[in-house]
Amino acid sequence: HKNNRPVCVVTDKFGQQKKRIVTDILSLQLIYAGASLDESVDLPYDPETQEVMPLDPEVLFDLERNARGAATQLQQAMDHLKNSLYAMTVCMKQSVQLHSDSISNAHRCVDSTVKNTYAFLAKVEQLHSNLEPLKRIARQIKEVDESLRSFERNFTSYSPHK
């Protein structure tokens, strides 16, 4: 029996041909959409008579309507992608700025801490040198105290009240 389903021939860049059966407009769209840039697709033809099948104008209108719908969806997807990339760029820029500010603040804090530590150590050394005379005075006070106690012991042991 005669097979009246049209066939498309897809030819790749090496000249190899593959026959694809066209069952409806969707299969024709898939054949064209699936062909890569280096492949060509012939018009559908009747495999028995080898004559190009006439295309129904409704098929062309459906094809155009579907192409416009796909173009609209693609434009919406591209707009969404553009907005998403812009938002990610703003977020990344803020993140880098925050990181930079954090590093600068940490550097200032560490620098200030080091300066304050050196100032503190200088004050401790100054206090230590200022306390040297007090150590001598403390030794003298201990000597005087010991002398007084010794004197007191001697005085009480020779006291006329006994």
Secondary structure, DSSP 8 states (H G I E B T S, - for coil): ------EEEEE-TTS-EEEEE--SHHHHHHHHHHS-TT-EE---B-TTT--B----HHHHHHHHHHHHHHHHHHHHHHHHHHHHHHHHHHHHHHHHHHHHHHHHHHHHHHHHHHHHHHHHHHHHHHHHHHHHHHHHHHHHHHHHHHHHHHHHHHHHHT-TT-
